[in-house]
Amino acid sequence: MPEVDIEVGTDVRITGGPFTDITSPVVAIDHVRGRVELMVDIFGDATRIDISLSDVVRIV
């Protein structure tokens, strides 16, 4: 798995899937599975989602 420069609290933008272009801070990272958890606003409710590290990029 490639090394990523993302840690808890890092702001990221989702680049793939149904949440493309949503930005969110990282809530948790699972390096073993290559997944991140983000808190996104869906219909006015904060919802925790779990997506692949390959589907997010760090916002500079």
C-alpha distances in whole Angstrom, upper triangle without the diagonal:
4,7,9,13,14,16,18,21,19,21,19,20,19,18,18,20,24,23,22,24,24,23,23,22,19,20,18,14,12,9,9,10,8,11,14,18,20,24,25,29,30,34,35,33,30,27,24,21,18,15,12,10,10,14,15,15,17,21,22
4,6,10,12,14,18,20,18,19,17,18,18,17,18,20,24,23,21,22,23,22,22,21,18,20,18,14,14,10,12,12,10,13,14,18,20,24,25,29,30,34,34,33,30,28,24,22,19,16,13,10,9,13,13,13,14,18,19
4,7,9,11,15,17,15,17,16,18,18,18,19,22,25,23,22,22,23,21,20,19,16,18,16,13,13,10,12,13,10,13,14,17,19,23,24,28,30,34,34,32,29,27,24,22,19,17,14,10,11,14,13,13,13,16,17
4,6,9,12,14,11,13,12,14,15,15,17,20,22,20,19,19,19,17,17,15,13,15,14,11,12,9,13,13,10,11,11,15,16,19,21,25,27,30,30,29,26,24,21,19,17,15,12,8,9,12,10,9,9,13,14
4,7,10,12,9,11,11,13,15,16,18,21,23,21,20,19,19,16,15,13,12,15,14,12,14,12,15,16,13,13,12,15,16,19,21,24,27,30,30,28,25,24,21,20,18,16,14,11,12,14,11,9,8,11,11
4,7,8,6,8,8,11,13,15,17,19,21,18,18,17,16,14,12,10,8,11,10,9,11,10,14,15,11,11,9,12,12,15,17,21,23,27,26,25,21,20,17,16,15,14,12,9,11,12,9,8,7,10,11
4,6,6,9,10,14,15,17,19,21,23,20,20,19,18,15,12,9,7,9,8,7,10,10,14,15,12,12,9,11,12,14,17,20,23,27,26,24,20,19,16,16,15,14,14,11,14,15,12,12,10,12,13
4,6,9,10,14,15,18,20,21,22,19,20,19,17,14,11,7,5,6,6,7,11,12,15,16,14,12,9,9,10,12,15,18,21,24,23,21,17,17,14,14,13,14,15,13,16,16,13,13,11,13,15
4,6,9,13,15,18,20,22,22,19,19,18,15,12,9,5,5,6,8,10,14,15,19,19,17,15,11,11,10,11,13,16,20,23,21,20,16,16,14,15,15,16,17,14,17,17,14,13,11,11,13
4,6,10,13,15,18,20,21,17,17,16,14,10,8,5,6,9,10,11,14,15,19,19,16,14,11,11,10,12,14,17,20,23,22,21,18,17,15,15,15,15,15,13,15,14,11,10,7,8,10
4,7,10,13,16,18,18,15,14,12,11,7,6,4,6,10,12,13,16,17,21,20,17,15,12,12,10,11,12,15,18,21,20,19,16,16,15,15,15,14,15,13,15,13,10,9,6,6,8
4,7,9,12,14,15,12,11,9,8,6,6,6,7,11,12,12,15,16,19,18,15,13,10,11,9,11,11,14,17,20,20,19,16,16,14,13,13,12,12,10,11,10,6,5,4,5,9
4,6,9,12,13,9,8,6,6,4,7,9,10,13,15,15,18,18,21,19,16,14,12,12,10,12,11,14,15,19,19,19,16,16,15,13,14,12,12,11,11,8,6,5,7,6,10
4,6,8,9,6,5,5,6,6,8,11,11,14,15,15,17,17,20,18,15,12,11,11,10,12,11,13,14,18,19,18,16,15,14,11,11,9,10,9,9,6,4,7,9,10,14
4,7,9,8,5,6,8,10,12,14,14,17,18,17,18,19,21,18,15,14,13,14,13,15,14,16,17,20,22,21,20,18,17,14,14,11,10,10,8,5,5,7,10,11,15
4,7,7,5,8,10,12,14,16,16,18,19,18,18,19,20,17,15,13,13,15,14,16,15,17,17,20,22,21,20,18,17,13,13,9,9,10,9,5,8,10,14,15,18
4,6,6,9,10,13,15,17,17,19,19,18,19,20,21,18,16,14,14,14,14,15,14,16,15,17,20,19,18,16,15,12,12,9,10,12,11,8,10,13,17,18,21
4,6,9,9,13,14,18,18,19,20,20,21,22,24,20,19,16,16,15,14,15,12,13,12,14,17,17,16,14,14,11,12,11,13,15,14,11,13,15,18,19,23
4,6,6,9,11,14,14,16,17,18,19,21,23,20,18,15,14,13,11,11,9,10,10,13,15,15,14,12,12,10,11,10,12,14,13,10,10,13,15,16,19
4,6,9,11,15,15,18,19,19,20,21,23,21,18,16,15,15,13,14,12,13,13,16,17,18,17,15,15,13,13,11,12,13,12,9,9,11,14,14,17
4,6,10,13,15,17,19,19,22,23,25,23,20,17,16,16,13,14,11,13,13,16,17,18,17,16,16,14,15,13,15,15,14,10,9,10,12,11,15
4,7,10,12,15,17,18,20,22,24,22,19,16,14,13,10,10,8,9,10,13,14,14,13,13,13,12,14,12,14,14,15,11,10,11,12,11,15
4,7,10,12,15,16,19,20,23,21,19,16,13,12,9,9,8,10,12,15,15,15,13,13,13,12,14,13,15,14,15,12,9,10,10,8,12
4,6,9,12,13,17,18,21,20,17,14,11,10,6,6,6,9,12,15,15,14,11,11,10,10,12,12,14,13,15,13,10,11,10,10,13
4,6,9,11,15,17,20,19,17,14,10,9,6,7,9,12,15,18,17,16,12,13,11,12,13,13,14,13,16,14,11,11,10,10,12
4,6,7,11,13,16,15,13,11,7,6,5,7,10,14,16,20,19,17,13,13,10,10,10,11,12,11,14,13,10,11,10,11,14
4,7,11,13,16,15,14,11,7,5,5,7,10,14,16,20,18,16,12,11,8,10,10,12,13,13,16,15,13,15,14,15,18
4,7,10,12,12,11,9,6,5,7,10,13,17,19,22,22,19,15,14,10,10,9,11,12,11,15,15,13,15,14,17,19
4,6,9,9,8,6,4,6,9,12,15,19,21,25,24,22,18,16,13,12,9,10,10,9,12,13,12,14,13,16,19
4,5,6,6,5,6,8,12,15,18,22,23,27,27,24,21,18,14,13,10,10,9,9,13,14,14,16,16,19,22
4,6,5,7,8,11,14,18,21,24,26,29,30,27,24,21,18,16,13,12,10,9,12,14,14,15,16,19,21
4,6,8,11,13,17,20,23,26,27,31,32,29,26,23,19,17,14,13,11,11,13,16,16,18,19,23,25
4,6,9,12,15,18,21,24,25,28,29,27,24,21,17,15,11,10,8,9,11,13,15,17,19,22,25
4,7,11,13,17,19,23,24,27,28,26,23,20,16,14,10,9,6,6,8,10,11,13,15,19,21
4,7,10,14,15,19,20,24,24,22,19,16,13,10,7,5,4,5,8,9,10,13,14,17,20
4,6,10,12,16,18,21,22,19,16,14,10,8,6,6,6,6,10,9,9,11,12,15,18
4,7,10,13,15,18,18,16,12,10,7,5,4,6,9,9,13,12,11,13,14,16,19
4,6,10,12,16,15,13,10,8,6,5,7,8,11,11,14,12,10,12,13,14,17
4,7,9,13,12,10,6,5,4,6,9,11,14,15,17,15,13,15,15,16,19
4,6,10,9,8,6,5,6,7,10,12,15,16,18,15,13,15,16,16,19
4,6,6,5,5,6,9,10,14,15,18,19,21,18,16,18,19,18,21
4,5,5,6,6,10,10,14,15,19,20,22,18,18,20,21,21,24
4,6,8,9,13,14,18,19,22,24,25,22,21,24,24,24,27
4,7,9,13,15,18,20,24,25,26,23,22,24,24,23,26
4,6,10,12,16,18,22,23,25,22,21,23,24,23,26
4,7,10,13,16,19,20,23,20,19,21,21,20,24
4,6,10,13,16,18,20,17,17,20,20,20,24
4,7,10,14,15,18,16,15,18,18,19,23
4,6,10,12,14,12,12,16,17,18,22
4,7,9,12,11,11,15,16,18,22
4,7,8,7,8,12,14,17,20
4,5,5,7,11,13,16,19
4,5,6,8,10,14,16
4,6,8,11,14,17
4,7,10,13,16
4,7,9,13
4,6,9
4,6
4
